[in-house]
Structures are given as C-alpha cells and as structure tokens.
Amino acid sequence: MSLADQLRKAVTDSGLSVYRIAKDSGVSQAVLQRFIAGDRDNIRIDTADKLAKYFKMRLTPPQKPEV
C-alpha cells in the first residue's frame, strides 16, 4: 500500500470531516479535498508529514526485497 493510499485510508477511516482534519492538521482544505478525491496522487512531503503526525502515523522508507 502506497503512502498516499495509507493517508487516504486514515482520513476516511477517521470519520472526521475534511474541514476538521484540515483545520487541526494545518493542511489546506482544498489540497486535502483534491487528494482524498484522487485528483492528486502525489502530495508534498511536508503535507504528508503533517497528515502523518495528525493521525499519529510513522513514516518509514519501504523495505528493499532481499535478493
């Protein structure tokens, strides 16, 4: 599951409004709405960081498969 998918799932599973998440996390409501709607699959790292902190998620680099 990609970072974008994990963040979208956190937003939808929270049951909170986009307005509330945007206000409390410091992310623009317009950016958050476009991201959740799938209009944007890439978000800036600082935006992803704000959302991850808001949802108490830990961002870690993907593991490389063993050869």
Secondary structure, DSSP 8 states (H G I E B T S, - for coil): --HHHHHHHHHHHH---HHHHHHHHT--HHHHHHHHHTS-S---HHHHHHHHHHTT-----------
